[in-house]
Amino acid sequence: MKTPAALAWLDLTNPRRMADLVELAKPTITVMVLVTALTGFLLGSGEIDLKALLFTLLGTGLVSAGGSALNHAVEHETDALMHRTADRPIPSGRLAVEPAVYYGSLLALSGVVILLLRVNTLTALLGLAAVVLYVLVYTPLKRITSLATVVGAIPGAVPPLMGWTAARGQIDTGGLVLFGILFLWQLPHFLAIAWLCRGDYAQAGFPMISVVEPSGRSTARQMVLYCAALVPVSLLPTVLGITGAIYFSGALALGVAFLAFCLVFPLRFTARAARNVLLVSVAYLPALLGVLLLDRMVG
């Protein structure tokens, strides 16, 4: 039986095509989204409803994967101009834009529907809002202003809030604190990437802060300020009585270490210093979430 032309892109017998479809979903980011959503759900729960948790993770994962695929479609022209993204499925010519839009839309809408029917309306709306903001606001805004980085951190901070609302059915202080932690964490992380990839971004015409102000002073200042704000915000779960001393001690130590690496960057403005910030940021988040869950288990 021949595959209908409209679905010819969905060739599950082709290993290369399967690999491209997986790449469109940005699996590394989707896994991080699932971990943060899981953390939000567990912290927001009294007794854990496993069925609700599974549907929350399924819906959230599909929303994340769909938004990522749509991002690939929207950015394929600029991706072709950058060395680190030129071999992605669309700019490399292995996949056309239209199938990526179908694929991303199918995943994202499926995720929203699952959240709507099997979790709750609020969580579904948060997922939908995250996709819209990421694909239709943040992505085109990257070509206009360096403030797009701040806007992009908003949908990136929504998953733990979705986990929280899936467990509680409402947005309250605890969920907003988790949102704030993820929001602030992303900014030093993104700024380090922006500095390391500033040549690529300049070639593609993205007015990142590292491109607009090439000395690095503005990048360093923002990096330090956002990380400095992250330290007290990360301690709020204990202040609010959500977590105990184990989390407080771990969060404080991790935050101070993260800030120390950010403070080194303006002393050197080197690729190595920026890479160290990036590596520490990558280690910081799972460590912080791990301490959160450990504190909950022990408590």
N, C-alpha and C positions, 0 to 999 in steps of 0.2 A: 504493500500500500504506500502510495506517495504521500509525503507530508504536505499539507496545504501551504501555499506560498506565504500566507500571513504568519504561519508558525514555523517556517523553515529554519529560523534562527534558533529554535528550541530543539536542537539536535542532541539528545541525551546520549547518543551512541558515539559522539565525537569527543574524545578526551580533551582536546584543545578548546573546544567550545565550552565544555563543562568548566574548565579552569578559568576561562574568561568570565563566565557567569558568576563564579565564585569571587573572582577579583572585583567585579562590579559591585558586589555587596560589601566590600571592604571588611573582610572577616575579622581583622585585628580590632578595628573600631567597634564592630558589632559585638565581639566578645566583651570588650570593656563596657559597652552599654548594658549588656546582660548582667555583668558583675555588679555594676552600680545600681541597676534596677532591683536585683536580688537583695542587695544591702538595704535599700530603702524599704523593701517589702518586709524583710526580717525585723528591722528596727521598728517598723510601724505596726507590727503584729503583736497580738497577745498570744493566743493559740494559733499556730500556723495552719492555714487551710492549704493543703498541698495541691488540690485541684485548682484553686484560685491562683496559686503561685505559678503552676505550670502554664496556665493560660496567659498570665501576665508576662512571663518570659517569652512565650511563643509570639504573642502579639507585639511586644516591644522589640523583639529581635527582627521580626518581619518589617516593622516600621523603619527600624534603623537601616536594614539592608536595602529596602526600597528607596529611602532617601539618599543613600550612598550611590545607588545605581543612577538615580536621576541627576545627582551631582556630576557623575561621570559624563552624562549626556550633555548637560548644560555647559560644562567646562572643556569639552573635547578640543575646541580650537586653541585655547590657551595651553592646554595640556601638551599639545603638539609642539609648542614653542619651548618647553622646558625639558631639560635633559632627564630629570628624575621621573617625569610622567609621560614622556614621549612614547614609551612602549606599552602604555595602557591599551586595553582592547579597542577602543574607538579611534584614538589618534594613530594607532599602528595600522589601522585598516582591517583588522580582523573581524570587527563587528560594526554595523551601521548604527547611526544615531537612533533611528526609529525603533528597532528592536529593544534597545536599551531603555527607551522611554516606556514601551509596553511592559517590559520586565520590571522596571522600577515601580511603575504605577500599580502593577498587579501585586507585588510584594507589599508595598505601603498600604494600599487599600485593604488587602487581606488582613494585615495586622490591625488596622483601625477597626475593622468589622469584628474581629475576634475579641478585641478589647471591649467593644461596645456591647456585644452579645453575651460574653462570658465573664467579664470583669465588672466594669461600671462605666457610665457615660463620661464622667470627669476624666478618667484615665485615657479613654479613647480620644477625647478632645485635646488633651495634652499631647498625645502622640501625633495627632493631625497637625496641631499648631507647630510642633517641633519640625515636622517635615516641610510645612509651608515656609516657615522662617528660614530654614536651612537652604532650601532649594530656590525659593522665589525672592528672598530678601538678601540673605548673607552672600550667596554665590554671585549674583550680579553686582552686589555692592563692593565686592573685592576689586572690581575694576575701577572703582570711583574714589574710594577713600580708605585710609589705613584704619579708620574706626570700624571697618568691617570685622576686624578681629574680635572686638568687644561684642558685636552683634552675634557673631558666630559662636561665641561662648554660651549664649543663652540656650539654643537648642541642645548644645552639648551637655548642659547642666540639668536638662529636663528628666532624663531616665531615672535617677534616684527619687525624684519627686513623683514620677509615675508609679514606682514601686510602693512608695508611701501611700499614695492615694488609692492604689489597688487594695492595700491592706485596710485602710481606714475610711475610704470613701469621701475624704475631704482634704482640703489644703489647710494645714495649720503650721504652727511655728517650727515643729520638728522637721517637717518636710521642706520648709523654706530654708532651714539651716543646711540641710543636705544639698539643696540646690546651690546655696551660696558657696559651700566648700568646693563643689565641682566647678562652679563658675570661676572662682578665683584661681583654682589650681591650673585651669587651662591656659590662662594668660601668660604666665612665665614660660610655660611649655611651648606655646605657639610663638612667643617672641624669640625663644632660642632657635626654633626652626627657621623663623624669618631671617635671623641673622646668618645662619649657616647657609641658607638657600637664597640669599639676597641677589646673587647674580642671575639665577634662574628667574626669580620674580621680576627683576628689572627687564630681562629679555622678553618676558611675557606681557609686560606693561602693567603689572600689579603695583599700585602705589603703597606698598607695605612701609611701615615706619622705618625699617632698615634700609629701604630704598630712598625714601623721601629725605631722610636725615642720615646720610651714610657714615657720619662720625661714630655713631653708636650710642651717643649720650642719651638720646630720647629712649632708645630701646632699653638701655640699662636702667634708666630712671623708672620707667614703667614696670620693668621686670622686678625691681626691688620693691616698689610700692605695692604692687599686687601681691607679692609673696609676703610682705610684711602684714598686709591686711588678712591674708590667709591664716596666719598663726592664731590670732585671737578668735577668728570665726570658727576655726577647726576645734576650738575648745568649748564652744557653746553647747554641744550635746551634753557635756557633763554639767555645765552651769544650769541647763534646763532640766536636769535630772534624768535624761534619757540613758546616759552611760555613767560609769563610775570612775574610780581612781586609775584603773589599768589603762583605760582609753585616754584619760587626761594626760597621764605621764607619757604614754607613747606618742600622742598627737603633739605634745609640746616638744619632745625630743626630735621628732621627724620634721616639724615645722622650723625649728631653729637650724637644723642641718640644711634643709632646703634653702632657707634664707641666707645662710653662710655662703653657699655656692653662688647664689644670685649676687651677693655683695662682691665676690671675687671678679665677676665679669667686668664691671666698670673700672677695675684696676688694671685690666689687661687688654680688653676688647679683642681677644683672639678667638679663633675657631675652636681651640681646645677648651677655653673657658666656657664658651657657649654650648659646646657639646657636653661638657660636664653638667651644666644646668639641665640640659635635655635628659641626660641619663638619670640624674637624680630625680627629676620630675616623674620619669617613667617608673622609678622604683618607689617613689613617695606614695602614689595613689594606692596601689595594691597593698602596701604596708599599712597605710592608714585604715583602709577598709578591713584588712585582716585584724588589726587591733580593735576596731569597732565590733566585729563579730566575736572576737575572743572575749571582750568585755561583756558582751551580751550573754555568751554561753556560761561564763564563770559567774556572772551576776544572777 
